[in-house]
Amino acid sequence: MQTSADGKKLFRSSLIVLSVLMGTTALVAPVRPAFALSELKHQPGETPQKPAEDADKATPVEKQQQQEDASPLELPMPDPLIRKGETVTEPAGEEPAVTDDKPDEPQTPVEVLYDINKAPEAVRRMRQLIVEAAASGDIERLRPLLGKGVTETQVSIVESDEGPVETLKGQSGDSDGIEVLAILLDVLATGFVHVGQGTPDEMYVWPYFAEKSLAGLTPPEKVELLRIVTAGDFSDMQEFGSYNFYRVGITPDGQWKFFVTGD
């Protein structure tokens, strides 16, 4: 029985020591903040949120960084091509491309003249003299009308040491130049055109086909052309793109400028 009383005393002493130790541990351990049940429990896949106090305590730099991280990424907009109140200049070292291409200009229709009285008096006189000389059948009568030196009439597109009369005889199908005289009469019997008004190249030209597109000829004009050339010649001209037979040019002051064939 004595042993039992001692055991009880020992048990009570142990309980007192244990109580003292637990109280001391409670005083030494740090106090942890209490969390609400909603803060402790999270749904699967959900990221826990920090208390609002942490966000309020963040520094201005951290807040700005947080705002930048939260905002969506945006690309900078390009500058407008046209700025009001500003002058837009080309980048240095670059020049606008320059091309030689020019828009096709509409062809001005030529005025065909048949009334010789619409030409100056000097032109009318020279034409009459040429007609009279050609109708005579004597090509030598053209010599004084063909001029000399700087005023000499051009009778060939190829330079030659021969005189104009000799050159015309060489172009004729006969040795006397009769064929060339007949062609000269036929050419001067057609309509004519006044070209180069107000320029040094101002001139009265026979036949008008020399200054008119063959594609735009009317049936009566084609008949007039075929009085000078053959149908084969006309076909070749259409392929060539323009009239290329004999033509006569007289300046407003009455100088016989040319009587040539070819292009």
C-alpha positions in Angstrom: 0.0 0.0 0.0 2.9 2.3 0.8 4.2 1.7 -2.8 0.8 2.7 -4.2 0.8 6.0 -2.3 4.2 6.8 -3.6 3.2 6.0 -7.2 0.3 8.5 -6.9 2.6 11.2 -5.7 5.0 10.6 -8.5 2.2 10.7 -11.1 0.9 14.0 -9.8 4.4 15.5 -9.8 4.8 14.4 -13.4 1.5 16.1 -14.4 2.6 19.4 -12.8 6.0 19.4 -14.6 4.3 18.6 -17.9 1.8 21.5 -17.4 4.7 23.9 -16.7 6.5 22.8 -19.8 3.5 23.2 -22.1 2.8 26.7 -20.7 6.4 27.7 -21.4 6.3 26.4 -25.0 3.1 28.3 -25.6 4.8 31.6 -24.5 8.0 31.0 -26.6 6.3 30.0 -29.9 5.6 32.8 -32.4 2.0 33.9 -32.9 0.7 33.0 -36.4 -2.1 35.0 -38.0 -5.4 33.3 -38.2 -6.9 32.7 -41.7 -10.5 32.5 -42.6 -11.9 29.2 -43.8 -12.3 30.7 -47.3 -8.6 31.5 -47.4 -7.6 28.0 -46.5 -9.7 26.2 -48.9 -9.2 26.5 -52.7 -10.8 24.9 -55.6 -8.6 22.6 -57.7 -6.6 24.5 -60.3 -7.3 27.8 -58.6 -4.3 30.1 -57.7 -4.4 31.4 -54.2 -4.7 35.2 -54.0 -2.6 37.3 -51.7 -4.3 39.3 -49.0 -5.3 42.8 -50.0 -2.9 44.2 -47.4 0.1 42.9 -49.5 -1.1 44.8 -52.6 -1.6 48.0 -50.6 1.9 47.7 -49.1 3.6 47.3 -52.6 5.9 50.2 -53.6 4.9 52.5 -56.6 7.5 50.8 -58.8 6.0 47.4 -58.0 2.5 48.7 -58.7 3.6 50.1 -62.1 5.3 46.8 -62.9 2.2 44.9 -61.9 0.0 47.1 -64.1 2.4 46.7 -67.1 2.4 43.0 -66.7 -1.4 42.9 -66.5 -2.0 45.1 -69.5 -2.1 43.3 -72.9 0.8 43.6 -75.4 0.1 46.3 -78.0 2.1 47.1 -81.2 2.9 50.8 -81.9 0.7 52.3 -84.6 2.5 53.5 -87.7 2.7 57.3 -88.4 0.0 58.6 -90.8 1.1 59.0 -94.4 -0.2 62.6 -94.4 0.2 64.8 -91.4 -1.8 67.9 -91.1 0.3 71.0 -90.8 3.5 69.2 -91.7 5.5 68.8 -94.9 6.4 65.3 -95.9 9.7 65.0 -97.6 11.3 62.1 -99.4 14.0 60.2 -97.6 17.5 61.6 -98.1 19.4 60.0 -100.9 16.3 58.8 -102.8 14.8 60.5 -105.8 11.5 59.8 -107.4 11.8 57.5 -110.4 11.6 59.3 -113.7 10.4 57.5 -116.8 10.5 58.5 -120.4 7.1 57.1 -120.9 4.6 59.8 -122.1 0.9 59.4 -122.6 -0.2 59.0 -126.2 -1.3 62.4 -127.4 -4.4 62.3 -129.6 -3.6 63.0 -133.3 -4.9 66.3 -134.4 -7.0 65.9 -137.6 -5.5 67.7 -140.5 -7.5 70.2 -142.6 -7.4 69.2 -146.2 -7.5 72.2 -148.6 -8.6 72.2 -152.3 -9.0 75.9 -152.9 -5.6 77.2 -153.9 -6.8 80.7 -153.1 -6.5 79.9 -149.4 -2.7 79.7 -149.8 -0.5 82.9 -149.9 0.1 84.5 -153.3 3.7 83.5 -153.4 2.7 79.9 -152.9 0.1 80.0 -155.6 2.6 81.6 -158.1 5.3 78.9 -157.5 2.7 76.1 -157.9 1.5 77.6 -161.1 5.0 77.9 -162.5 5.8 74.3 -161.6 2.6 73.0 -163.3 3.3 74.9 -166.5 6.9 73.6 -166.6 5.8 70.0 -166.0 3.0 70.1 -168.5 5.5 71.3 -171.2 7.2 67.9 -171.2 10.6 69.6 -170.9 12.2 68.9 -167.6 14.8 71.6 -168.2 12.1 74.2 -167.6 12.2 73.1 -164.0 15.8 74.1 -163.5 15.3 77.8 -162.7 12.5 76.9 -160.3 14.7 74.4 -158.4 17.1 77.1 -157.1 20.8 76.9 -156.3 23.0 76.7 -153.2 21.1 77.1 -149.9 17.8 77.6 -151.7 18.2 74.5 -153.9 15.2 72.2 -153.9 15.7 68.9 -152.2 14.9 66.2 -154.8 16.4 63.1 -153.0 16.7 61.9 -149.4 20.2 60.7 -150.3 23.0 63.3 -150.9 24.3 63.5 -154.4 26.8 65.5 -156.3 24.4 65.7 -159.3 22.2 68.6 -159.9 18.5 68.4 -159.1 17.5 68.0 -162.8 19.9 65.2 -163.4 18.8 63.5 -160.2 15.1 63.7 -161.3 16.0 62.2 -164.7 17.7 59.3 -162.9 14.6 58.6 -160.9 12.3 58.5 -164.0 11.5 55.4 -165.9 12.5 57.1 -169.1 15.7 59.0 -170.0 14.0 62.3 -170.5 12.3 62.5 -167.2 8.8 62.5 -168.6 7.5 60.0 -166.0 8.6 62.3 -163.2 6.9 65.3 -164.8 3.7 63.3 -165.0 3.9 62.4 -161.3 4.6 66.0 -160.4 1.4 67.1 -162.1 -0.7 64.4 -160.5 0.7 65.3 -157.0 -0.1 69.0 -157.4 -3.6 68.2 -158.6 -4.6 66.7 -155.2 -5.6 68.5 -152.1 -3.0 70.0 -149.8 -2.4 70.8 -146.2 -0.9 73.8 -144.2 1.6 72.5 -141.6 3.9 74.0 -139.0 2.0 77.3 -138.6 4.1 79.8 -136.7 7.3 77.8 -136.9 10.4 77.9 -139.2 9.0 74.7 -140.8 5.8 76.2 -141.9 4.9 74.9 -145.3 2.2 73.9 -147.8 2.4 70.2 -148.7 1.0 68.2 -151.6 -0.6 65.6 -151.4 -2.4 65.7 -148.1 -1.8 62.0 -147.7 1.7 62.9 -146.5 0.2 64.4 -143.3 -2.8 62.1 -142.8 -3.1 58.6 -141.4 -3.9 56.1 -144.1 -6.1 54.2 -141.8 -8.5 57.1 -141.6 -8.9 57.6 -145.4 -12.5 57.6 -146.7 -13.4 55.7 -149.9 -13.3 58.9 -152.1 -9.8 59.7 -150.6 -8.6 56.2 -151.4 -9.7 56.8 -155.0 -7.7 60.0 -155.1 -4.7 58.2 -153.7 -4.9 55.4 -156.2 -4.7 58.0 -159.0 -1.1 58.5 -157.8 0.0 55.1 -156.7 -0.9 51.5 -157.5 -2.9 49.2 -155.3 0.3 47.3 -154.5 2.0 50.5 -153.5 -1.0 51.4 -151.2 -0.8 48.0 -149.5 3.0 48.5 -148.9 2.2 51.9 -147.4 -0.3 50.5 -145.0 2.3 48.0 -143.9 4.9 50.7 -143.6 2.5 52.9 -141.7 2.4 56.1 -143.8 2.4 57.6 -147.2 6.0 57.4 -148.7 5.6 58.4 -152.3 6.4 61.7 -154.0 5.4 64.9 -152.2 5.9 68.6 -152.8 6.6 71.4 -150.2 6.4 75.1 -150.8 7.2 77.7 -148.0 4.9 80.7 -147.4 7.3 83.0 -149.2 7.2 80.9 -152.4 10.4 78.8 -152.1 10.1 75.3 -153.6 11.5 73.4 -150.6 11.3 69.7 -151.7 10.1 67.2 -154.2 11.1 63.8 -152.8 10.0 60.2 -152.5 10.6 57.7 -149.7 10.5 58.0 -146.0 
